[in-house]
Amino acid sequence: PIHGVDGHDLYEVEGGGDRIPVRLLTFVEGHPLATHDHLAPELVADLGRLAARTSLALASFDHPGLDRTVQWDLQIAADVVAALLGSVADRSRQALVADRTAAAGERLADVVDALRVQAIHGDVTDDNVGGRLDEAGRVRPDGVIDCGDLMRSWLVADLAVTCASVLRHTPDDPFAVLPAVRAFDAANLWGAFKTHCVATSFKRAARRVVGADTPISLYALRHSL
């Protein structure tokens, strides 16, 4: 926040009979990654690397506000899916979502106690990432905005959400996320758990993304409702 001449960073103004809080913020310069329909492997790797850098920056961050209920928290994804499942009009699709959510929960139950928990951004996606243009005119991700989903959750959830945003560009190629996974992994954020995550998540990702019982699919399932 930018402080005013009196040292405060939050003010109120009159508008339409209401008092509206106003705060002036700096902004991240660059071009939004979401303008690209296709993400080349280099850009996908950049995105995974940026997610890792963001997670590293937040590793030691702590605040009481992190411990809140946020619908984007993959730790409660099954509850969110259950609450919204009735809005799926297609009964067969509703059954598919319920089945895959249950399968994901069963697989996660075996490893959930080993998942690292820390402050995470929760939304390092093409919509919230910007960067400079390279010589080919492509956006090279190097800046993140929107910290409104900041929470304490699984570290791997940051990667899962990033991968889900990549799959939006390549819905027929689940392995398009691998450059992001490799870049994230290069930061050694997964520790001893990384081998299990890769083996279980991306072997099953060869099937339809909505059918893969991984943290990535939990995010995708919720956004398909």
C-alpha positions in Angstrom: 0.0 0.0 0.0 1.0 3.6 -0.7 0.9 5.8 2.4 -0.6 9.2 2.3 1.0 12.4 3.5 -0.4 11.7 7.0 1.2 8.3 7.1 -2.1 6.3 6.7 -2.7 3.8 3.9 -6.5 3.5 4.2 -9.0 6.3 3.7 -12.7 6.7 3.3 -14.6 8.7 0.7 -18.2 9.5 0.2 -19.9 7.8 -2.7 -23.6 7.3 -3.4 -24.5 8.0 0.2 -22.0 5.4 1.4 -18.5 5.7 2.9 -16.2 3.7 0.7 -12.7 2.5 1.9 -9.9 3.5 -0.5 -6.4 2.2 -0.7 -3.7 3.0 -3.3 -1.5 0.0 -4.3 1.5 -0.4 -6.5 1.2 -2.7 -9.5 3.2 -5.4 -11.2 4.4 -4.2 -14.6 4.2 -6.5 -17.6 1.8 -8.4 -19.8 -0.7 -11.0 -18.6 0.1 -14.6 -19.5 -3.6 -15.3 -20.1 -3.4 -13.5 -23.4 -1.7 -16.6 -24.9 -4.0 -19.3 -26.2 -1.0 -21.7 -26.4 1.7 -22.1 -23.8 5.0 -23.4 -25.1 6.9 -25.8 -22.9 9.3 -23.0 -22.0 6.5 -20.8 -20.7 5.0 -23.7 -18.8 8.3 -24.2 -17.1 8.5 -20.5 -16.3 5.1 -20.8 -14.7 6.1 -23.7 -12.5 9.4 -22.0 -11.6 7.4 -18.9 -10.6 5.1 -21.0 -8.5 8.1 -22.5 -6.7 9.7 -19.0 -6.1 6.4 -17.8 -4.7 6.1 -20.8 -2.4 9.7 -20.3 -1.2 9.0 -16.7 -0.5 6.0 -17.6 1.6 7.7 -20.6 3.4 8.5 -18.6 6.6 5.5 -16.3 6.4 2.9 -16.6 9.2 -0.2 -14.7 10.1 -3.5 -15.5 12.0 -5.4 -14.7 8.8 -3.9 -17.8 7.1 -6.0 -20.1 9.2 -9.4 -19.5 7.6 -11.9 -21.4 5.6 -11.4 -20.7 1.9 -13.2 -22.6 -0.8 -10.1 -22.7 -2.9 -8.2 -24.7 -0.2 -7.6 -28.2 -1.6 -7.7 -29.6 1.9 -11.4 -29.1 1.9 -12.0 -29.7 -1.8 -14.2 -32.7 -1.2 -16.5 -30.7 1.1 -16.7 -28.0 -1.5 -17.5 -30.5 -4.3 -20.2 -32.1 -2.1 -21.8 -28.7 -1.4 -21.9 -27.8 -5.1 -22.7 -31.1 -6.6 -26.4 -30.5 -6.7 -25.9 -27.7 -9.2 -24.7 -30.2 -11.8 -27.8 -30.8 -14.0 -26.4 -33.8 -15.9 -26.9 -36.8 -13.6 -24.2 -38.9 -15.3 -21.7 -36.1 -14.9 -22.8 -35.6 -11.3 -22.1 -39.2 -10.6 -18.7 -39.0 -12.3 -17.7 -36.0 -10.3 -18.8 -37.7 -7.0 -17.0 -40.9 -8.0 -13.7 -39.2 -8.9 -13.8 -37.0 -5.8 -14.2 -40.0 -3.6 -11.4 -41.8 -5.4 -9.1 -38.8 -4.9 -10.0 -38.7 -1.3 -9.0 -42.4 -0.8 -5.7 -41.9 -2.6 -4.9 -38.8 -0.6 -5.8 -40.5 2.7 -2.7 -42.7 2.3 -0.3 -39.7 2.1 -2.1 -36.7 3.5 -0.1 -36.7 6.8 3.1 -36.5 4.8 2.1 -33.4 2.8 3.9 -30.3 3.8 1.8 -27.4 5.0 2.7 -23.7 4.8 1.5 -20.4 3.6 0.7 -20.6 -0.1 -0.5 -18.2 -2.7 -3.2 -20.7 -3.9 -3.7 -19.1 -7.4 -0.5 -18.9 -9.4 -2.3 -19.2 -12.7 -2.1 -17.6 -16.1 -4.8 -15.1 -15.0 -2.7 -13.9 -12.1 0.8 -14.0 -13.7 2.4 -11.4 -15.9 5.9 -10.8 -17.4 8.1 -9.3 -20.0 8.0 -10.1 -23.7 10.8 -12.1 -25.1 12.2 -11.7 -28.6 9.4 -13.9 -30.0 6.8 -11.7 -28.4 5.9 -14.3 -25.7 5.1 -13.4 -22.1 7.8 -14.9 -19.8 6.2 -15.2 -16.4 8.0 -13.3 -13.7 5.4 -11.5 -11.6 2.3 -12.6 -9.5 -0.7 -10.6 -8.5 -3.9 -11.3 -6.4 -3.0 -12.5 -2.9 -6.6 -12.7 -1.9 -6.5 -16.5 -1.7 -3.5 -16.6 0.6 -3.9 -19.5 3.0 -2.2 -22.2 5.0 -2.5 -25.4 3.0 -0.6 -28.2 1.3 2.5 -26.9 -0.5 1.8 -29.2 -3.4 -1.6 -27.5 -3.8 0.2 -24.4 -5.3 1.7 -26.7 -8.0 -1.7 -28.4 -8.5 -3.5 -25.2 -9.2 -0.7 -24.0 -11.5 -1.0 -27.3 -13.5 -4.7 -27.0 -13.7 -4.3 -23.6 -15.4 -1.9 -25.1 -17.9 -4.5 -27.9 -18.7 -7.0 -25.2 -19.6 -4.7 -24.4 -22.6 -4.1 -28.1 -23.5 -7.1 -30.1 -22.3 -6.2 -33.1 -24.5 -2.6 -33.3 -23.3 -2.3 -33.8 -19.6 1.4 -34.3 -19.9 1.8 -30.7 -21.0 2.1 -29.8 -17.3 5.4 -31.7 -16.9 7.7 -28.7 -17.6 6.0 -26.9 -14.7 6.4 -30.0 -12.5 10.1 -30.3 -13.3 10.7 -26.6 -12.7 8.8 -26.7 -9.4 10.7 -29.8 -8.4 14.0 -28.3 -9.2 13.5 -26.0 -6.2 13.5 -29.1 -4.0 10.2 -28.2 -2.4 8.8 -31.7 -2.3 11.6 -33.4 -0.4 11.2 -37.1 0.0 7.5 -37.0 -1.0 8.2 -35.8 -4.6 8.7 -39.3 -6.1 5.3 -40.5 -4.8 3.5 -37.3 -6.1 5.0 -37.7 -9.6 4.4 -41.4 -9.9 0.8 -41.4 -8.7 -0.3 -38.0 -10.1 1.0 -38.1 -13.7 0.7 -41.8 -14.4 -3.0 -41.5 -13.8 -3.2 -38.2 -15.6 -3.0 -40.0 -18.9 -6.7 -40.6 -18.6 -9.2 -37.8 -19.0 -8.1 -35.0 -16.6 -11.5 -35.1 -14.9 -11.0 -38.7 -14.2 -7.5 -38.5 -12.7 -7.6 -38.9 -8.9 -4.9 -36.4 -8.0 -4.8 -33.0 -6.2 -4.8 -31.4 -9.7 -8.1 -33.1 -10.6 -9.7 -32.0 -7.4 -9.1 -28.4 -8.5 -10.4 -29.2 -12.0 -13.5 -31.0 -10.6 -14.5 -28.0 -8.5 -14.2 -25.7 -11.5 -16.2 -28.0 -13.7 -19.3 -27.6 -11.5 
